[in-house]
Amino acid sequence: MGSGASAFERDNVLTALRLGQPAVDLNSDLSQVPDALKMDREIVLEVVKQSGDALQYAARYFKEDADIVLQAVKQNGDALRHASKDLQQDAEIVLQAGNQKG
């Protein structure tokens, strides 16, 4: 895949993710995803909903996005370690992370 992504490709990735059919290997660095999609908030949000630990591969500004981090820790409480320092102190996020740690 090239570094760009068409609207069709973006829609296909989002549809697959929303159907629970990962369009990418969520345990990797997302290297299979075109750069344009790695910077797409909606794509990153769908990825962390399925694999919270994928937050570690997200751009720094996504690690500072409370909604993305919240979704990541709802899926995997350990994803909290990849959040920004400020969000690691956020009461709601910390509570959700604690609820997912078993």
N, CA, C and O atoms as a GROMACS GRO file, in nm:
protein
  408
    1MET      N    1   0.083  -0.118   0.000
    1MET     CA    2   0.000   0.000   0.000
    1MET      C    3   0.088   0.124   0.000
    1MET      O    4   0.195   0.123   0.060
    2GLY      N    5   0.045   0.226  -0.064
    2GLY     CA    6   0.119   0.352  -0.065
    2GLY      C    7   0.096   0.427   0.064
    2GLY      O    8   0.027   0.380   0.154
    3SER      N    9   0.155   0.546   0.071
    3SER     CA   10   0.140   0.623   0.194
    3SER      C   11   0.007   0.695   0.201
    3SER      O   12  -0.037   0.733   0.310
    4GLY      N   13  -0.060   0.714   0.087
    4GLY     CA   14  -0.190   0.778   0.086
    4GLY      C   15  -0.301   0.676   0.099
    4GLY      O   16  -0.278   0.556   0.088
    5ALA      N   17  -0.419   0.724   0.124
    5ALA     CA   18  -0.533   0.634   0.135
    5ALA      C   19  -0.653   0.700   0.070
    5ALA      O   20  -0.682   0.818   0.093
    6SER      N   21  -0.720   0.624  -0.012
    6SER     CA   22  -0.839   0.676  -0.076
    6SER      C   23  -0.956   0.671   0.022
    6SER      O   24  -0.951   0.601   0.123
    7ALA      N   25  -1.060   0.745  -0.010
    7ALA     CA   26  -1.181   0.742   0.073
    7ALA      C   27  -1.240   0.601   0.073
    7ALA      O   28  -1.292   0.556   0.175
    8PHE      N   29  -1.231   0.533  -0.039
    8PHE     CA   30  -1.280   0.395  -0.049
    8PHE      C   31  -1.203   0.305   0.047
    8PHE      O   32  -1.262   0.225   0.119
    9GLU      N   33  -1.070   0.317   0.047
    9GLU     CA   34  -0.988   0.235   0.134
    9GLU      C   35  -1.019   0.265   0.282
    9GLU      O   36  -1.030   0.174   0.364
   10ARG      N   37  -1.033   0.393   0.314
   10ARG     CA   38  -1.067   0.432   0.451
   10ARG      C   39  -1.200   0.371   0.492
   10ARG      O   40  -1.212   0.315   0.601
   11ASP      N   41  -1.299   0.382   0.406
   11ASP     CA   42  -1.431   0.326   0.437
   11ASP      C   43  -1.425   0.176   0.456
   11ASP      O   44  -1.491   0.121   0.544
   12ASN      N   45  -1.346   0.108   0.374
   12ASN     CA   46  -1.332  -0.037   0.387
   12ASN      C   47  -1.268  -0.075   0.520
   12ASN      O   48  -1.313  -0.169   0.586
   13VAL      N   49  -1.165  -0.002   0.560
   13VAL     CA   50  -1.099  -0.030   0.688
   13VAL      C   51  -1.196  -0.005   0.803
   13VAL      O   52  -1.206  -0.087   0.894
   14LEU      N   53  -1.267   0.107   0.800
   14LEU     CA   54  -1.363   0.137   0.907
   14LEU      C   55  -1.473   0.032   0.915
   14LEU      O   56  -1.510  -0.012   1.024
   15THR      N   57  -1.526  -0.007   0.801
   15THR     CA   58  -1.632  -0.108   0.800
   15THR      C   59  -1.583  -0.239   0.858
   15THR      O   60  -1.652  -0.300   0.940
   16ALA      N   61  -1.465  -0.282   0.818
   16ALA     CA   62  -1.410  -0.407   0.871
   16ALA      C   63  -1.390  -0.398   1.022
   16ALA      O   64  -1.425  -0.491   1.095
   17LEU      N   65  -1.336  -0.288   1.068
   17LEU     CA   66  -1.314  -0.272   1.212
   17LEU      C   67  -1.446  -0.273   1.289
   17LEU      O   68  -1.456  -0.337   1.394
   18ARG      N   69  -1.544  -0.203   1.238
   18ARG     CA   70  -1.673  -0.196   1.307
   18ARG      C   71  -1.746  -0.329   1.308
   18ARG      O   72  -1.828  -0.354   1.396
   19LEU      N   73  -1.716  -0.414   1.212
   19LEU     CA   74  -1.776  -0.547   1.208
   19LEU      C   75  -1.695  -0.649   1.289
   19LEU      O   76  -1.727  -0.767   1.292
   20GLY      N   77  -1.591  -0.600   1.354
   20GLY     CA   78  -1.509  -0.689   1.435
   20GLY      C   79  -1.414  -0.773   1.353
   20GLY      O   80  -1.364  -0.876   1.399
   21GLN      N   81  -1.389  -0.730   1.233
   21GLN     CA   82  -1.297  -0.800   1.143
   21GLN      C   83  -1.178  -0.708   1.120
   21GLN      O   84  -1.178  -0.629   1.026
   22PRO      N   85  -1.076  -0.718   1.204
   22PRO     CA   86  -0.964  -0.625   1.192
   22PRO      C   87  -0.907  -0.622   1.051
   22PRO      O   88  -0.876  -0.725   0.992
   23ALA      N   89  -0.894  -0.502   1.001
   23ALA     CA   90  -0.835  -0.482   0.868
   23ALA      C   91  -0.684  -0.476   0.879
   23ALA      O   92  -0.614  -0.471   0.778
   24VAL      N   93  -0.635  -0.475   1.001
   24VAL     CA   94  -0.492  -0.470   1.027
   24VAL      C   95  -0.461  -0.563   1.144
   24VAL      O   96  -0.550  -0.600   1.220
   25ASP      N   97  -0.336  -0.599   1.157
   25ASP     CA   98  -0.292  -0.679   1.270
   25ASP      C   99  -0.282  -0.586   1.390
   25ASP      O  100  -0.190  -0.505   1.398
   26LEU      N  101  -0.374  -0.597   1.482
   26LEU     CA  102  -0.380  -0.504   1.594
   26LEU      C  103  -0.265  -0.524   1.693
   26LEU      O  104  -0.243  -0.439   1.779
   27ASN      N  105  -0.193  -0.632   1.680
   27ASN     CA  106  -0.080  -0.656   1.769
   27ASN      C  107   0.052  -0.611   1.709
   27ASN      O  108   0.158  -0.638   1.764
   28SER      N  109   0.045  -0.545   1.597
   28SER     CA  110   0.167  -0.497   1.532
   28SER      C  111   0.176  -0.347   1.549
   28SER      O  112   0.100  -0.286   1.624
   29ASP      N  113   0.271  -0.289   1.478
   29ASP     CA  114   0.286  -0.144   1.484
   29ASP      C  115   0.197  -0.075   1.382
   29ASP      O  116   0.216   0.043   1.352
   30LEU      N  117   0.102  -0.146   1.329
   30LEU     CA  118   0.008  -0.094   1.230
   30LEU      C  119   0.080  -0.054   1.100
   30LEU      O  120   0.033   0.032   1.026
   31SER      N  121   0.193  -0.117   1.074
   31SER     CA  122   0.272  -0.081   0.957
   31SER      C  123   0.200  -0.111   0.826
   31SER      O  124   0.237  -0.057   0.722
   32GLN      N  125   0.098  -0.195   0.830
   32GLN     CA  126   0.023  -0.228   0.709
   32GLN      C  127  -0.073  -0.117   0.669
   32GLN      O  128  -0.126  -0.116   0.557
   33VAL      N  129  -0.096  -0.025   0.760
   33VAL     CA  130  -0.194   0.081   0.736
   33VAL      C  131  -0.125   0.201   0.673
   33VAL      O  132  -0.019   0.243   0.720
   34PRO      N  133  -0.182   0.256   0.567
   34PRO     CA  134  -0.124   0.377   0.507
   34PRO      C  135  -0.113   0.489   0.611
   34PRO      O  136  -0.197   0.500   0.700
   35ASP      N  137  -0.010   0.570   0.598
   35ASP     CA  138   0.014   0.678   0.694
   35ASP      C  139  -0.109   0.766   0.714
   35ASP      O  140  -0.139   0.806   0.827
   36ALA      N  141  -0.179   0.794   0.608
   36ALA     CA  142  -0.297   0.880   0.618
   36ALA      C  143  -0.402   0.820   0.712
   36ALA      O  144  -0.472   0.894   0.782
   37LEU      N  145  -0.414   0.688   0.713
   37LEU     CA  146  -0.512   0.624   0.801
   37LEU      C  147  -0.463   0.617   0.945
   37LEU      O  148  -0.544   0.620   1.038
   38LYS      N  149  -0.332   0.608   0.966
   38LYS     CA  150  -0.278   0.606   1.102
   38LYS      C  151  -0.302   0.739   1.171
   38LYS      O  152  -0.304   0.747   1.294
   39MET      N  153  -0.321   0.844   1.093
   39MET     CA  154  -0.344   0.977   1.148
   39MET      C  155  -0.493   1.010   1.156
   39MET      O  156  -0.530   1.120   1.196
   40ASP      N  157  -0.576   0.915   1.119
   40ASP     CA  158  -0.721   0.935   1.116
   40ASP      C  159  -0.779   0.899   1.253
   40ASP      O  160  -0.771   0.784   1.296
   41ARG      N  161  -0.836   0.996   1.321
   41ARG     CA  162  -0.888   0.975   1.456
   41ARG      C  163  -0.991   0.864   1.462
   41ARG      O  164  -0.991   0.782   1.554
   42GLU      N  165  -1.079   0.861   1.364
   42GLU     CA  166  -1.186   0.760   1.365
   42GLU      C  167  -1.129   0.618   1.351
   42GLU      O  168  -1.178   0.525   1.415
   43ILE      N  169  -1.027   0.603   1.269
   43ILE     CA  170  -0.962   0.472   1.253
   43ILE      C  171  -0.896   0.432   1.385
   43ILE      O  172  -0.914   0.320   1.433
   44VAL      N  173  -0.818   0.524   1.443
   44VAL     CA  174  -0.748   0.494   1.568
   44VAL      C  175  -0.850   0.459   1.677
   44VAL      O  176  -0.827   0.366   1.755
   45LEU      N  177  -0.960   0.531   1.684
   45LEU     CA  178  -1.063   0.503   1.783
   45LEU      C  179  -1.118   0.361   1.767
   45LEU      O  180  -1.133   0.289   1.866
   46GLU      N  181  -1.148   0.322   1.645
   46GLU     CA  182  -1.200   0.186   1.622
   46GLU      C  183  -1.096   0.080   1.655
   46GLU      O  184  -1.131  -0.026   1.708
   47VAL      N  185  -0.969   0.107   1.625
   47VAL     CA  186  -0.863   0.010   1.655
   47VAL      C  187  -0.851  -0.010   1.806
   47VAL      O  188  -0.846  -0.124   1.852
   48VAL      N  189  -0.846   0.098   1.884
   48VAL     CA  190  -0.829   0.082   2.029
   48VAL      C  191  -0.952   0.022   2.095
   48VAL      O  192  -0.941  -0.035   2.203
   49LYS      N  193  -1.068   0.035   2.033
   49LYS     CA  194  -1.187  -0.031   2.088
   49LYS      C  195  -1.172  -0.182   2.082
   49LYS      O  196  -1.228  -0.254   2.165
   50GLN      N  197  -1.097  -0.232   1.983
   50GLN     CA  198  -1.075  -0.376   1.969
   50GLN      C  199  -0.950  -0.423   2.039
   50GLN      O  200  -0.943  -0.536   2.087
   51SER      N  201  -0.850  -0.338   2.044
   51SER     CA  202  -0.723  -0.372   2.106
   51SER      C  203  -0.669  -0.248   2.176
   51SER      O  204  -0.599  -0.168   2.116
   52GLY      N  205  -0.702  -0.234   2.302
   52GLY     CA  206  -0.661  -0.117   2.377
   52GLY      C  207  -0.511  -0.096   2.378
   52GLY      O  208  -0.463   0.017   2.380
   53ASP      N  209  -0.438  -0.205   2.378
   53ASP     CA  210  -0.292  -0.195   2.383
   53ASP      C  211  -0.234  -0.134   2.255
   53ASP      O  212  -0.118  -0.093   2.254
   54ALA      N  213  -0.313  -0.128   2.148
   54ALA     CA  214  -0.267  -0.064   2.025
   54ALA      C  215  -0.241   0.086   2.047
   54ALA      O  216  -0.180   0.152   1.964
   55LEU      N  217  -0.289   0.139   2.160
   55LEU     CA  218  -0.264   0.279   2.192
   55LEU      C  219  -0.114   0.310   2.192
   55LEU      O  220  -0.073   0.422   2.163
   56GLN      N  221  -0.034   0.211   2.224
   56GLN     CA  222   0.110   0.233   2.228
   56GLN      C  223   0.166   0.274   2.093
   56GLN      O  224   0.271   0.338   2.088
   57TYR      N  225   0.100   0.239   1.985
   57TYR     CA  226   0.147   0.270   1.850
   57TYR      C  227   0.085   0.397   1.793
   57TYR      O  228   0.120   0.440   1.683
   58ALA      N  229  -0.005   0.456   1.869
   58ALA     CA  230  -0.074   0.576   1.822
   58ALA      C  231   0.017   0.698   1.833
   58ALA      O  232   0.110   0.702   1.913
   59ALA      N  233  -0.013   0.797   1.751
   59ALA     CA  234   0.059   0.924   1.759
   59ALA      C  235   0.037   0.986   1.897
   59ALA      O  236  -0.064   0.961   1.962
   60ARG      N  237   0.132   1.066   1.940
   60ARG     CA  238   0.126   1.127   2.074
   60ARG      C  239  -0.005   1.201   2.099
   60ARG      O  240  -0.061   1.192   2.208
   61TYR      N  241  -0.053   1.274   1.998
   61TYR     CA  242  -0.176   1.351   2.022
   61TYR      C  243  -0.296   1.262   2.046
   61TYR      O  244  -0.393   1.306   2.108
   62PHE      N  245  -0.294   1.137   1.998
   62PHE     CA  246  -0.403   1.045   2.030
   62PHE      C  247  -0.390   0.995   2.174
   62PHE      O  248  -0.491   0.964   2.238
   63LYS      N  249  -0.269   0.988   2.224
   63LYS     CA  250  -0.247   0.946   2.363
   63LYS      C  251  -0.288   1.056   2.460
   63LYS      O  252  -0.299   1.033   2.580
   64GLU      N  253  -0.312   1.176   2.407
   64GLU     CA  254  -0.359   1.289   2.486
   64GLU      C  255  -0.509   1.313   2.465
   64GLU      O  256  -0.564   1.408   2.521
   65ASP      N  257  -0.573   1.230   2.387
   65ASP     CA  258  -0.715   1.243   2.354
   65ASP      C  259  -0.794   1.158   2.454
   65ASP      O  260  -0.788   1.035   2.450
   66ALA      N  261  -0.867   1.223   2.542
   66ALA     CA  262  -0.936   1.153   2.651
   66ALA      C  263  -1.032   1.046   2.600
   66ALA      O  264  -1.040   0.938   2.660
   67ASP      N  265  -1.104   1.072   2.492
   67ASP     CA  266  -1.200   0.974   2.442
   67ASP      C  267  -1.128   0.849   2.388
   67ASP      O  268  -1.172   0.737   2.412
   68ILE      N  269  -1.020   0.869   2.316
   68ILE     CA  270  -0.945   0.755   2.262
   68ILE      C  271  -0.885   0.674   2.376
   68ILE      O  272  -0.892   0.551   2.376
   69VAL      N  273  -0.825   0.742   2.472
   69VAL     CA  274  -0.765   0.671   2.585
   69VAL      C  275  -0.872   0.598   2.666
   69VAL      O  276  -0.850   0.485   2.709
   70LEU      N  277  -0.986   0.661   2.687
   70LEU     CA  278  -1.094   0.596   2.761
   70LEU      C  279  -1.139   0.468   2.691
   70LEU      O  280  -1.159   0.366   2.757
   71GLN      N  281  -1.155   0.474   2.561
   71GLN     CA  282  -1.195   0.353   2.487
   71GLN      C  283  -1.088   0.245   2.495
   71GLN      O  284  -1.119   0.127   2.506
   72ALA      N  285  -0.962   0.286   2.491
   72ALA     CA  286  -0.852   0.190   2.500
   72ALA      C  287  -0.853   0.120   2.635
   72ALA      O  288  -0.840  -0.003   2.641
   73VAL      N  289  -0.869   0.195   2.744
   73VAL     CA  290  -0.865   0.133   2.877
   73VAL      C  291  -0.992   0.054   2.907
   73VAL      O  292  -0.990  -0.037   2.990
   74LYS      N  293  -1.102   0.088   2.842
   74LYS     CA  294  -1.224   0.007   2.857
   74LYS      C  295  -1.202  -0.132   2.798
   74LYS      O  296  -1.257  -0.230   2.847
   75GLN      N  297  -1.121  -0.139   2.694
   75GLN     CA  298  -1.092  -0.267   2.631
   75GLN      C  299  -0.979  -0.341   2.704
   75GLN      O  300  -0.982  -0.463   2.718
   76ASN      N  301  -0.880  -0.265   2.751
   76ASN     CA  302  -0.765  -0.326   2.817
   76ASN      C  303  -0.710  -0.224   2.918
   76ASN      O  304  -0.649  -0.124   2.879
   77GLY      N  305  -0.731  -0.249   3.044
   77GLY     CA  306  -0.688  -0.156   3.148
   77GLY      C  307  -0.540  -0.125   3.145
   77GLY      O  308  -0.499  -0.016   3.185
   78ASP      N  309  -0.460  -0.218   3.100
   78ASP     CA  310  -0.316  -0.196   3.094
   78ASP      C  311  -0.277  -0.091   2.991
   78ASP      O  312  -0.164  -0.043   2.992
   79ALA      N  313  -0.369  -0.055   2.902
   79ALA     CA  314  -0.340   0.049   2.802
   79ALA      C  315  -0.314   0.183   2.868
   79ALA      O  316  -0.258   0.273   2.806
   80LEU      N  317  -0.354   0.198   2.994
   80LEU     CA  318  -0.332   0.323   3.065
   80LEU      C  319  -0.185   0.365   3.062
   80LEU      O  320  -0.154   0.484   3.058
   81ARG      N  321  -0.096   0.269   3.064
   81ARG     CA  322   0.048   0.301   3.066
   81ARG      C  323   0.094   0.372   2.939
   81ARG      O  324   0.202   0.432   2.937
   82HIS      N  325   0.013   0.366   2.833
   82HIS     CA  326   0.049   0.431   2.706
   82HIS      C  327  -0.013   0.570   2.692
   82HIS      O  328   0.016   0.642   2.596
   83ALA      N  329  -0.099   0.606   2.786
   83ALA     CA  330  -0.166   0.738   2.781
   83ALA      C  331  -0.070   0.847   2.824
   83ALA      O  332   0.034   0.821   2.885
   84SER      N  333  -0.106   0.970   2.792
   84SER     CA  334  -0.026   1.084   2.837
   84SER      C  335  -0.025   1.088   2.989
   84SER      O  336  -0.113   1.032   3.054
   85LYS      N  337   0.074   1.152   3.045
   85LYS     CA  338   0.086   1.163   3.192
   85LYS      C  339  -0.039   1.227   3.252
   85LYS      O  340  -0.087   1.184   3.356
   86ASP      N  341  -0.090   1.330   3.186
   86ASP     CA  342  -0.211   1.396   3.237
   86ASP      C  343  -0.329   1.299   3.244
   86ASP      O  344  -0.401   1.296   3.344
   87LEU      N  345  -0.349   1.221   3.138
   87LEU     CA  346  -0.463   1.129   3.137
   87LEU      C  347  -0.441   1.010   3.229
   87LEU      O  348  -0.538   0.947   3.271
   88GLN      N  349  -0.317   0.978   3.261
   88GLN     CA  350  -0.291   0.873   3.359
   88GLN      C  351  -0.337   0.915   3.499
   88GLN      O  352  -0.346   0.832   3.589
   89GLN      N  353  -0.366   1.043   3.516
   89GLN     CA  354  -0.412   1.097   3.644
   89GLN      C  355  -0.563   1.126   3.643
   89GLN      O  356  -0.619   1.162   3.746
   90ASP      N  357  -0.627   1.110   3.528
   90ASP     CA  358  -0.769   1.142   3.514
   90ASP      C  359  -0.852   1.037   3.588
   90ASP      O  360  -0.839   0.918   3.563
   91ALA      N  361  -0.937   1.082   3.679
   91ALA     CA  362  -1.014   0.991   3.766
   91ALA      C  363  -1.100   0.892   3.687
   91ALA      O  364  -1.100   0.773   3.717
   92GLU      N  365  -1.173   0.940   3.588
   92GLU     CA  366  -1.261   0.850   3.512
   92GLU      C  367  -1.182   0.746   3.435
   92GLU      O  368  -1.219   0.628   3.432
   93ILE      N  369  -1.073   0.788   3.375
   93ILE     CA  370  -0.991   0.696   3.298
   93ILE      C  371  -0.924   0.592   3.388
   93ILE      O  372  -0.921   0.474   3.356
   94VAL      N  373  -0.872   0.638   3.501
   94VAL     CA  374  -0.809   0.547   3.597
   94VAL      C  375  -0.912   0.445   3.649
   94VAL      O  376  -0.880   0.326   3.663
   95LEU      N  377  -1.033   0.491   3.679
   95LEU     CA  378  -1.139   0.401   3.726
   95LEU      C  379  -1.171   0.296   3.620
   95LEU      O  380  -1.181   0.178   3.653
   96GLN      N  381  -1.187   0.338   3.496
   96GLN     CA  382  -1.216   0.241   3.389
   96GLN      C  383  -1.102   0.142   3.373
   96GLN      O  384  -1.125   0.023   3.354
   97ALA      N  385  -0.979   0.191   3.380
   97ALA     CA  386  -0.863   0.101   3.368
   97ALA      C  387  -0.864  -0.001   3.481
   97ALA      O  388  -0.839  -0.120   3.458
   98GLY      N  389  -0.893   0.044   3.601
   98GLY     CA  390  -0.899  -0.047   3.715
   98GLY      C  391  -1.009  -0.151   3.700
   98GLY      O  392  -0.992  -0.265   3.742
   99ASN      N  393  -1.120  -0.113   3.640
   99ASN     CA  394  -1.231  -0.207   3.618
   99ASN      C  395  -1.194  -0.316   3.519
   99ASN      O  396  -1.252  -0.425   3.523
  100GLN      N  397  -1.099  -0.290   3.430
  100GLN     CA  398  -1.060  -0.387   3.328
  100GLN      C  399  -0.939  -0.472   3.366
  100GLN      O  400  -0.900  -0.561   3.291
  101LYS      N  401  -0.881  -0.446   3.480
  101LYS     CA  402  -0.761  -0.520   3.517
  101LYS      C  403  -0.793  -0.650   3.589
  101LYS      O  404  -0.702  -0.718   3.637
  102GLY      N  405  -0.920  -0.686   3.597
  102GLY     CA  406  -0.956  -0.815   3.651
  102GLY      C  407  -0.955  -0.816   3.798
  102GLY      O  408  -0.984  -0.919   3.859
   0.00000   0.00000   0.00000
